[in-house]
Amino acid sequence: MKADLHIVFELNVSEARCKRAKKEILESLDGSFVDSYNKLEGYAIELRSCNSGSDIVIDLSKEALSNGKRKFLRMYICFKAMKLGFKSGLRPLIGLDGTFLKGKAKGQVLCVVDQDSNNSFYPLAWAVVDKETKRTWTWFMPHLQHSLELQNGEGLTFILDMQKALLEAVRTVLSEAHQRYCARHIEAN
């Protein structure tokens, strides 16, 4: 971009100024990063109306709300179609894990998958949280329990890594569920 400006307009500008200009242009076209988070509630309302029976939960920071501000904290999604797929005969073998978000939006995605009769993975639910902690997993698991009507987890097996917060959340919320651990994580520990 810097070289193009020099060739076309005979302008010498710094790399930092080019980056700032690009950021301003992208924000004017797409809206700012903050504006996108402010649109999440509208997105959730639309999802609920188009996918009735889906579970969409958005939590805002209570501390920020008490100061008159709105700050995104976490979000959980489980579509009705995923619930019906689970109930229609997927294996009672559920995988849970978290992965990092990179880029401007820091945080983690907690995800739940199952396996169908063709050994293909089937997504069930996911959440966007700040960190993979005991607090976030114990927030996530009751939502999953409710969405999939798991009661106490009897007859289910959960595939987990050795993340202590996840292990504890599954034991607490789904006390009758069996747990199996990923081999690559067991060998590393």
N, C-alpha and C positions, 0 to 999 in steps of 0.2 A: 504494500500500500504506500509506503514511504517513497519507494522508487517510482511508482506510477505518478504520484503527485509531483515529483521532481521533473519527470519526463513531460507530462501533459501540461502542467501549469507552471513549471519552473519554480516550484516552491521547495524550500528546505524546512522540513518540520521534524521534530524529534519523534522517536519511537513511542514515548509516553503519550504525546499529544495525539498521535494516530490511534492508539488504543482507547484513549478517552473519547475521541470522536466516534469511533466504532461502537463503543458501549452506549453512547447517547443516541446514536442512530437506531441501534437494535431496540433500545428501550422505547423509543418513540414509535417504532413499528409494532412491537409485541407487547408493550406495556412493561412496567418495571417488575423486577423480581418480587418485590413486596406486594404489588398489585395482584400477582398470580396467587399468592397465598390468601389474599382477601377474597378471591373468587371461589375458594374451596367450598364454602357453604352453599353457594349457588350450584356448584358442581354436584354436591351431595344431594341437594333437593331434586335436581334433574335426574340423578341416578335412581333415587327412590321412586320418582314418578314413572320413569321408563322401565324400571325393574322392580315392580312391587313385590314385596316379600324378601328383598335383599336387605342385608344389615350393613349400614354405613354409619360409622360413629366418628365424629370429629371432636376432639377435645382441645379447648383453648386454655391457655395459662390463667389460672384463677388469680394469681398475683398481678398479672398484667391487666386483667379485667377490673380488679379492684382499683387500679390506677387509671381506669377509663380507656385503656388500650386493648387491642385485640392481638394476641400473639398465638400462633399455631403451636400446639404441643405434640399431638399425635393423631393418627387416623387409622381406622380399621375398616376393611371392606370384605364382605362375603356375599357374592351374588346368589340370587335364588337358584339360578341354573346350576351353580356349583353344589349347592345344598341338595338339589334333586339328583344330581349325578352321584353324589356320595351315597344317598339313600337307596339308589337304584341298583346297587350291587358292587360298588368298588370294594377292593380288599380292605380288611380291617387293619391296615398297615399304613400309618400316617407319619410322614417325615416333617420335622420342624427344624428351622435354622434361620439365621440372620445373615445379612450381607450388607456391606457398606455402600452408601450413596457417595458418589464423587462429584466434583464440580462445585457449583455455587451452593447447591442444596446439600448440606452435610447431614448426616444421620444414618439410620439403618432401616432396612426393610426386613421385617420378620415375615417369613412365608411358611405356608403349610401346603404340602402336596400329598397326593395319594397315588396309587397305581391301579390301572384298570386291568382287565383280563388279557390285554395284549402287551402287558408290561410297559405301557406308556405312562408317563407322569401326567397327573391331572391336578391342576391347581385348585385349592379349596378356598383359601383366604389369605390375606396379607395385611400388614400394617406398616405404616411409616412412623418411626419413633426417633427420639434423639440418640439413644444408645441402647445396646442390648444389655439390659440390667435386670436384676430381680424385680424391680418396680415395673418395668415395661412388660416383662414376661407375665407377671402376675396380673397385670392389667389386660393383656392379650388373651390369656387362657380362658377366663370366664366368658369372654365374647365368643371365642371359638366353641366352647362347651354349649353355649346357648344356640348359636347358629346351626350347629350340626346335631343338636339334641344328644349329646354324648353322655348325659347323666354323670355317673361316677367313673366312666371309662371302661367298664367291664366288657371284656371280649375284644378290646383294642390293643394294638401294639404300636408304640411310638418309637421311631428311629430318631435318635438325638446325637449331638456331639457331646462332649464332656463339659459343656458350659454349665457351671454350677447353678446359676440363676435359672436356667431352663429346666434342669433336672428337678430343682426344688418346686418350681411352678407346676410342672406336670404332676409331681407327687402330691402336692397340696390340692390342686383343683380336680384332678382325675385319679384319685387314690387307688382305684381298682385296675388301672391300665398297666400293661406290661411295658417295659422299656428295654430297648436294644440300642447299642452305641455304635457309631461309625468306626470301623476298624482303623482307618488312618489316624483318627484322633486318639484312639486307645494306645496305639504303638508310640505316638509322640509323647504321651504322658507317662 
